[in-house]
Amino acid sequence: MRNEPGVLVTALIVLACLVGGGGVAYGLANLVLQLAAILMLALNGPTVANFVARGPRGLSLLVLATLALPLLQLIPLPASIWSSLPGRDLLQDSLKAAGGGEWHPLTVSTARTLVSFLGLIAPFTLLALCLRDLSEATLRKAVLAFVGMGLAGVLLGTIQLLGGQGAARIYPETLNPEAMVGFFANRNSTAIFLVCCLLLLCTRPSSRLFSIDWIATASAATLLTVGVILTQSRTGLVLLLLPLGLGLLRGGAALLAGKSSPGSGKGGRMVIGSLLVAATALLGLAAAAGTVPESRFDMVLARFNKSEEQRPAIWEDARFSAERFWPVGAGMGTFDEVFQIDESLENISPRRAGRAHNDYIEIAIEAGAAGFALIALWTCWVLWAAWNGLGRHRRWEALAGTGILLAIALQSLLDYPLRNQTMLCMAAFAIALLAGAGRAGDTKVSPEGARP
């Protein structure tokens, strides 16, 4: 296993897609993925050491800082320190009433912050394994795995639409029969995952018009796009502009260059082809059965006109929580704990908010100034890595990785895309694409990416 990083990367991606789309509410499913990741790290011990010692210095430091944040929040502090931190008054009173409280960590909920740290194990493993072997063969296997699982998600989502209420749903609490969710617990996560798969499709080698590879890629792109539409996710529909723009840019570059690259192996085409046939057949059956009527697309457009939006009310109360715990934060993963205290009576609804529906506000509550410092540092690294990779052989990988991280950053304004294991692994792979595209040993390129 230690000599097959491509196989391990592929296996981890497939497992993340199968069991990692439910978020923190599905701890056992997440545990399966985390134990598999720990096993892979145990069998490839030098991988971690090499990542820390010989990996890209800036990236290694950023990853270690990200892992360290929840761990530092778990270190016990004497009462004279933690009780003086902002927002700890209620916690202090509760611990005193219970007869304890001499030592306590920075976080207000040790269990939730520990879960947040454990959630970083799988994406760290994927990133470390990818950086161990950044060969084109490994990256193509990973791209094929993500795109294949995206198509499988559309296949499963079509079955869900055909079956109606609750049919083939992995996560039963999401029972909206009109929206495709696939392997995820909510439509927004499904939509951004499919958008990311479309961006990854743009990294495939250019093919001759109407060749087998071209038809397979175009068909996969069409099905993934239809999948995004059927999720009825407003952010997903807007984010479709990113793969559309990158695809047009790639196609324009190919036309200008007047050349094509050889396609990938027959095995990959067979996998994608099989999924295409099955998904196309089910979509046709759904249309014939009246499950995808014209009014369904009217419903998608009608979602942009909804006036009963609850997010502004959640943001208003969440900003108060952020101010109460600023600048140290309440601890990673603790939003749902502290928000219940600050939610105003006029904004209370029968459903719990669960999330801030704006990851920047949520990070302000949970991590304070340190969280925003990490966001700023990651942004600087992504911009530097993208610029560094544009003039090299793998510039399309650099653009796809940048597009994935940009899509995540944009959806984070209205949702929480990185709060499930699957999208965390997708983000880790996007970082690996950027790191691989800007390697010092990579060659410069001609306009379409051919080596000189």
Secondary structure, DSSP 8 states (H G I E B T S, - for coil): -TT-HHHHHHHHHHHHHHHSSSGGG-HHHHHHHHHHHHHHHHHTHHHHHHHHHHS-HHHHHHHHHHHHHHHHTTSEEEHHHHTTSTT-HHHHHHHHHTT--SEEESSS-HHHHHHHHHTTHHHHHHHHHHHH---HHHHHHHHHHHHHHHHHHHHHHHHHHHH-TTTT-SSTT---TTS--TTSSSHHHHHHHHHHHHHHHTTS----TTSHHHHHHHHHHHHHHHHHHHHT-HHHHHHTHHHHHHHHHHHHHHHHHT-------HHHHHHHHHHHHHHHHHHHHHHHTTSS-HHHHHHHHHGGG-----HHHHHHHHHHHHHHHTTT-S-TT-HHHHHHHH--GGG--SS---S-S-HHHHHHHHHHHHHHHHHHHHHHHHHHHHHHHHTBTTHHHHHHHHHHHHHHHHHTTTS-TTSSHHHHHHHHHHHHHHHHHT-TTS-B--TTS---
